[in-house]
């Protein structure tokens, strides 16, 4: 069964609430009126009985029937026409009995048979019901049963008229509740309609539009604010994807154009073998740059999609740096740059960290690639290790031209590049540091940059250590031999 719309459900709930309230109020009002009438009648009958007690006291003990009849007739014949009164003594003799009571032959129990609180009854005299109270009293040492009555015509007419009024008023209130529920539900959902209409107008072409937020700090304004925040994130994501696609296309087009141009120039005329070799070496370098670019693009795409999952495990930092030294020592020799690793503990000490091996190798390669690009011949690139109790501080330092303060935050953005003035510099695609920042985030840390113009650059990252940090090997023979000295210097 298809659920009802919210507007109709609200109207039904409003109707049910008001209808139930009106019905309960009507029933409660009718019951309270009836209870008030009953209480009033009981008090009135009790007061009449008290009057009878006073009259019996005046008559003295053991009054005769004629004496009592004359006395009570003088008082009550013109008050209610003496209709509803009868008095019986403890011996069963009638002290007084009005004509109406005598005609009805209404029985009356002796005082010793009546309860102390009295007995309330009803006499049915055709269309004139009478409410009676039979009460035992003690006067001048003698017991009497006194029964008084009040006609119920007026109270019943009052109850009937009041109930008839409620019978007509309650449905009117119910219908008014239905109309009010419909109007209130429509008014309550007007802001929702505005939000819906505005949301329908928003597409991928105008994600900068925002939903209206009411001035009242209520649930609807909170909903609009939440949706606006979501739209801001979606807009940022769309912009990022568009910028990434445009920049990636541009970066891939440049090396492809270079390849095409180099090949076309080589095919224009026959050339010596040395020129073909130079062309092939240049083409090889271009393909290497393209491979690096494509690899970075794929890694960033996987990280954005959440499919790039790192495997955090215990790693020996010394073994990791051995791989780095083996890769970058020949490059340092070729570029006439001094390359060194400082701060490692003694060879007998294991420096165990927690991290993903391939990701940390990529991160170190990104740092070193930037350092070697911008460090002039004869300069120095240093990997500094600072062990601590909870983590290891790893820094890659160079003495290149440095980076101005205004670029420190932006260099970690995609495709952002700070162009230097060195003729030998190979400007990259601007993806490396962004990828390095993501790797650091996956290791629950962040990259810190210390640099200023003319003073080189230093990238710092803190890696957590495992419980085996600084664990010494008791064996006389180490598990491996480090091919890189504690401070390795490589010069051409």
C-alpha positions in Angstrom: 0.0 0.0 0.0 1.4 3.4 -1.0 2.0 5.6 2.1 0.1 8.8 2.4 1.8 12.1 1.6 3.2 14.0 4.6 0.7 16.8 4.1 -2.2 14.4 4.4 -0.7 12.6 7.3 -0.2 15.9 9.2 -3.8 16.8 8.5 -5.0 13.4 9.7 -2.9 13.7 12.9 -4.1 17.3 13.5 -7.7 16.1 13.0 -7.3 13.1 15.2 -5.7 15.2 17.9 -8.3 17.9 18.0 -11.2 15.5 17.5 -10.0 13.4 20.4 -9.5 16.5 22.6 -13.0 17.8 21.7 -14.6 14.4 22.4 -12.8 14.0 25.8 -13.6 17.6 26.7 -17.3 17.1 26.0 -17.6 13.9 27.9 -15.6 15.4 30.8 -17.8 18.5 30.9 -21.0 16.4 30.9 -19.7 14.2 33.7 -18.6 17.1 35.8 -22.0 18.8 35.4 -23.8 15.6 36.4 -21.4 15.1 39.3 -22.0 18.7 40.4 -25.8 18.3 40.2 -25.6 15.0 42.2 -23.4 16.7 44.9 -25.7 19.7 45.1 -28.8 17.5 45.4 -27.2 15.4 48.2 -26.2 18.6 50.1 -29.7 20.0 49.7 -31.3 16.8 51.0 -28.8 16.7 53.9 -29.8 20.3 54.8 -33.5 19.3 54.8 -32.8 16.4 57.0 -31.0 18.8 59.4 -34.1 21.0 59.4 -36.2 18.0 60.4 -33.9 17.2 63.3 -34.3 20.8 64.6 -38.1 20.5 64.3 -38.1 17.2 66.2 -36.0 18.7 68.9 -38.6 21.4 69.4 -41.4 18.8 69.6 -39.7 17.2 72.5 -39.4 13.5 73.3 -42.0 11.1 72.1 -44.2 13.5 70.1 -47.6 12.2 69.2 -48.6 11.6 65.6 -51.2 14.4 65.5 -48.9 16.9 67.2 -46.1 16.1 64.7 -48.4 16.1 61.7 -49.8 19.5 62.6 -46.3 21.0 63.2 -44.8 19.6 60.0 -47.9 20.5 57.9 -47.7 24.1 59.1 -44.1 24.2 57.9 -43.9 22.1 54.8 -47.4 22.2 53.3 -46.5 25.4 51.5 -42.8 24.4 51.0 -42.7 21.9 48.1 -46.4 21.2 49.0 -45.2 18.7 51.6 -44.6 16.3 48.8 -41.5 14.4 49.6 -41.2 13.9 53.3 -41.8 11.0 55.7 -40.6 10.3 59.2 -40.7 6.9 61.0 -39.7 6.4 64.7 -37.7 3.5 66.0 -40.9 1.6 66.9 -42.2 1.7 63.3 -44.8 4.4 63.9 -45.3 7.2 61.3 -44.5 10.5 62.8 -45.2 12.4 59.6 -46.0 11.3 56.0 -46.7 13.8 53.2 -49.7 13.1 51.0 -47.5 12.3 48.0 -45.4 9.8 50.0 -48.6 8.2 51.4 -50.1 8.0 47.9 -46.9 6.4 46.5 -46.8 4.1 49.6 -43.1 4.5 49.5 -41.5 2.1 52.1 -39.1 3.4 54.7 -36.8 1.2 56.8 -36.5 1.8 60.6 -33.5 3.8 61.8 -31.7 0.7 63.0 -31.8 -0.8 59.5 -30.4 2.2 57.7 -26.7 2.8 57.2 -25.2 5.6 59.2 -24.3 7.6 56.0 -27.9 7.2 54.7 -29.3 5.6 51.6 -29.9 7.5 48.3 -32.7 6.2 46.2 -35.0 7.2 43.3 -38.8 7.3 43.3 -40.4 7.0 39.9 -43.6 8.9 39.7 -44.4 8.8 36.0 -42.5 11.5 34.2 -41.4 13.1 37.4 -38.5 11.1 39.0 -37.6 12.0 42.6 -34.2 11.7 44.2 -34.6 10.6 47.9 -32.3 10.4 50.9 -33.1 8.1 53.7 -31.1 9.0 56.8 -31.2 7.8 60.5 -31.1 10.5 63.1 -31.2 10.6 66.9 -33.2 13.3 68.6 -33.9 13.6 72.4 -32.7 10.0 72.9 -35.0 8.6 70.3 -34.2 7.2 66.8 -36.0 8.3 63.7 -35.8 7.5 60.0 -36.2 10.6 57.8 -36.6 10.4 54.1 -36.7 13.6 52.0 -36.9 13.9 48.2 -36.3 16.5 45.4 -37.8 16.4 42.0 -35.3 15.6 39.3 -37.1 17.4 36.5 -35.0 20.5 36.4 -31.6 18.8 36.8 -32.5 16.3 34.1 -33.7 19.1 31.7 -30.4 20.9 32.4 -28.3 17.7 31.7 -30.4 17.0 28.6 -30.0 20.6 27.2 -26.3 20.6 28.0 -25.7 17.2 26.4 -27.7 18.3 23.3 -25.5 21.4 23.0 -22.4 19.2 23.2 -23.9 16.9 20.6 -24.1 19.7 18.1 -20.9 21.6 19.2 -18.5 18.6 19.2 -19.0 17.7 15.5 -18.5 21.4 14.7 -15.3 21.4 16.6 -14.2 18.2 14.9 -14.9 19.7 11.4 -13.1 22.9 12.4 -10.2 20.7 13.6 -10.1 19.0 10.2 -10.0 22.4 8.4 -7.4 23.7 10.8 -5.3 20.6 10.4 -5.3 21.0 6.6 -4.4 24.7 6.8 -1.7 24.2 9.4 -0.1 21.3 7.4 -0.1 23.4 4.3 1.5 26.3 6.1 4.0 24.1 7.9 5.1 22.6 4.6 5.5 25.9 2.7 9.3 26.1 3.6 9.7 22.5 2.5 8.1 23.4 -0.8 10.5 26.3 -1.3 13.4 24.1 -0.5 12.2 21.4 -2.9 11.6 23.9 -5.7 15.1 25.4 -5.3 16.7 22.0 -5.1 15.0 21.0 -8.4 16.7 24.0 -10.1 20.1 23.0 -8.9 22.2 20.9 -11.4 25.8 20.3 -12.1 25.9 23.6 -14.0 24.8 25.8 -11.0 26.1 24.0 -7.9 27.0 27.4 -6.5 23.3 28.0 -5.8 22.2 27.5 -2.2 18.9 26.6 -0.6 17.0 29.3 1.4 17.6 29.2 5.1 14.8 30.6 7.4 15.6 33.1 10.1 14.2 30.8 12.8 16.7 28.4 14.2 14.4 25.4 13.7 14.6 21.9 12.1 13.9 23.2 8.6 16.7 25.8 8.8 19.1 23.1 10.1 18.0 20.9 7.2 18.7 23.8 4.7 22.1 24.4 6.3 23.0 20.8 6.2 21.9 20.5 2.5 23.9 23.7 1.7 27.0 22.2 3.3 26.5 19.1 1.3 26.1 21.1 -1.9 29.3 23.0 -1.0 31.1 19.6 -0.7 29.6 18.4 -4.0 30.5 21.6 -5.7 34.1 21.3 -4.4 34.2 17.7 -5.6 32.9 18.6 -9.1 35.4 21.5 -9.3 38.2 19.2 -8.3 37.2 16.6 -10.8 36.9 19.2 -13.6 40.2 20.8 -12.7 41.9 17.5 -12.3 40.6 16.3 -15.7 41.6 19.5 -17.4 45.0 19.7 -15.9 45.6 16.0 -16.4 44.7 16.3 -20.1 47.0 19.3 -20.4 49.9 17.5 -18.7 49.5 14.4 -20.9 49.1 16.5 -24.1 52.5 18.2 -23.5 54.7 15.0 -23.5 52.6 13.5 -26.3 53.2 16.6 -28.5 56.9 16.4 -27.6 57.0 12.7 -28.7 55.2 13.4 -31.9 57.4 16.4 -32.7 60.6 14.4 -32.0 59.5 11.5 -34.1 58.4 13.8 -37.0 61.7 15.6 -36.9 63.7 12.3 -36.9 61.7 11.1 -40.0 62.2 14.2 -42.1 65.5 13.1 -43.5 68.0 10.4 -43.1 70.3 11.0 -40.1 73.5 9.5 -38.7 73.2 6.9 -36.0 74.3 9.3 -33.3 71.4 11.6 -34.0 69.0 8.8 -33.9 70.4 7.7 -30.6 70.0 11.2 -29.2 66.4 11.2 -30.4 65.7 7.8 -28.8 67.3 8.9 -25.5 65.1 12.0 -25.5 62.1 10.0 -26.4 63.0 7.5 -23.6 63.2 10.4 -21.1 59.8 11.7 -22.2 58.2 8.3 -21.8 59.7 8.0 -18.3 58.1 11.4 -17.5 54.8 10.2 -18.9 55.0 7.0 -16.9 55.6 8.9 -13.7 52.8 11.3 -14.5 50.3 8.5 -15.3 51.4 6.6 -12.2 50.7 9.7 -10.1 47.4 10.3 -11.8 46.3 6.7 -11.1 47.4 6.8 -7.5 45.5 10.1 -6.9 42.4 8.7 -8.7 42.5 5.6 -6.5 42.9 7.6 -3.3 39.9 9.8 -4.3 37.9 6.7 -5.0 38.9 5.2 -1.7 40.3 2.0 -3.4 43.9 2.7 -2.5 44.2 0.8 0.8 47.6 0.9 2.6 48.9 -2.1 4.6 50.3 -0.7 7.8 52.9 -3.1 9.3 56.2 -3.1 11.1 59.1 -1.9 9.0 62.8 -1.6 9.6 63.6 2.0 8.6 67.3 1.1 8.0 66.2 -1.4 5.3 63.9 1.2 3.8 66.7 3.7 3.6 69.0 1.1 2.1 66.7 0.9 -0.9 66.6 4.7 -1.2 70.3 5.0 -1.0 70.8 2.3 -3.7 68.4 4.2 -6.0 69.5 7.8 -5.5 73.3 7.4 -5.1 73.9 7.0 -8.8 71.6 10.0 -9.5 73.5 12.1 -7.0 76.8 11.1 -8.6 75.6 12.0 -12.1 74.3 15.4 -10.9 77.4 16.2 -8.8 75.3 16.5 -5.6 76.4 15.4 -2.2 73.8 12.9 -0.8 73.9 11.7 2.8 71.9 10.0 5.5 72.5 11.1 9.1 71.1 10.2 12.5 70.7 6.4 12.1 71.5 4.4 15.3 74.2 1.9 15.4 74.1 -1.1 13.0 73.1 -3.4 15.9 70.0 -1.4 16.6 66.7 -2.1 14.8 64.7 1.1 14.0 61.2 -0.4 13.7 58.4 1.9 12.5 54.8 1.4 11.5 53.9 2.1 7.9 53.2 0.9 4.4 56.5 0.1 2.7 55.6 1.0 -0.9 53.8 4.2 0.1 56.7 5.3 2.3 59.2 4.6 -0.6 57.0 6.7 -2.9 56.9 9.5 -0.4 60.7 9.5 0.0 61.1 9.4 -3.8 58.8 12.5 -4.1 60.8 14.4 -1.5 64.2 13.5 -3.1 63.0 14.1 -6.6 62.0 17.7 -5.6 65.3 18.2 -3.7 67.5 16.9 -6.6 65.5 19.1 -9.1 66.2 22.3 -7.3 69.6 21.6 -5.7 72.5 23.1 -7.8 75.7 21.2 -8.6 77.9 20.9 -5.6 74.9 21.2 -3.3 73.8 18.8 -0.6 70.7 16.6 -0.1 70.4 15.1 3.4 68.0 12.6 4.9 68.1 13.3 8.7 66.7 10.7 11.2 65.8 11.8 14.7 64.6 8.9 16.8 62.2 9.6 19.7 60.3 7.6 22.3 57.0 7.5 20.5 58.0 8.4 16.9 60.8 8.9 14.4 61.2 12.3 12.8 62.4 11.9 9.2 63.5 15.0 7.3 64.7 15.5 3.7 66.8 18.7 3.4 68.5 20.5 0.6 70.3 23.8 0.0 68.5 24.8 -3.1 66.8 28.1 -3.8 64.1 27.6 -1.2 60.4 28.3 -1.2 58.8 31.6 -0.3 56.4 31.6 2.6 53.3 32.4 0.5 53.8 29.1 -1.4 54.1 26.8 1.6 50.4 25.8 1.8 49.8 25.9 -2.0 52.6 23.5 -3.0 50.6 20.6 -1.7 47.7 21.3 -4.1 47.4 19.4 -7.3 49.2 20.8 -10.3 50.6 23.7 -8.3 54.2 24.4 -9.2 56.8 27.0 -8.1 59.0 27.7 -11.0 62.7 28.3 -10.1 65.4 30.0 -12.1 67.8 27.1 -12.6 68.5 26.1 -16.1 68.8 22.5 -15.3 65.5 22.2 -13.5 62.9 19.7 -14.8 59.5 21.1 -13.8 57.1 18.3 -12.9 53.4 18.0 -13.1 52.7 19.3 -9.6 51.2 16.0 -8.3 54.0 14.6 -6.2 53.6 16.7 -3.0 49.8 16.3 -3.2 50.2 12.5 -3.3 52.8 12.7 -0.5 50.4 14.7 1.7 47.7 11.9 1.1 50.3 9.2 2.1 51.1 11.2 5.3 47.4 11.4 6.2 47.0 7.7 5.8 49.8 7.3 8.4 48.0 9.7 10.8 50.6 12.4 10.4 51.3 15.5 8.4 54.1 17.0 6.3 55.9 20.1 7.8 57.8 22.4 5.5 60.6 24.7 6.6 62.0 26.8 3.9 62.7 30.4 2.9 64.3 31.9 -0.3 68.0 31.2 -0.6 68.1 28.8 2.4 66.9 25.6 0.9 63.9 23.4 1.9 63.3 20.8 4.6 60.3 18.5 4.5 59.6 16.8 7.9 57.3 13.9 8.6 56.8 12.0 11.9 56.3 8.2 11.8 55.2 6.1 14.8 57.5 3.5 16.2 56.5 0.0 17.2 57.1 -1.6 20.5 60.3 -3.1 19.2 61.8 0.4 18.7 65.5 0.4 19.7 65.4 -3.3 20.4 69.0 -4.6 20.3 70.2 -7.8 18.8 72.0 -10.0 21.2 73.4 -12.2 18.5 76.9 -11.5 17.4 76.1 -11.7 13.7 73.7 -9.0 12.4 70.7 -10.1 10.2 71.9 -7.9 7.4 74.8 -5.6 6.4 74.0 -2.0 5.6 75.7 -1.0 2.3 75.3 2.7 3.2 77.6 4.2 5.8 76.1 6.2 8.7 76.8 9.4 6.7 77.1 8.7 3.0 78.6 11.3 0.8 78.4 10.9 -2.9 80.2 13.3 -5.2 81.0 13.1 -8.8 
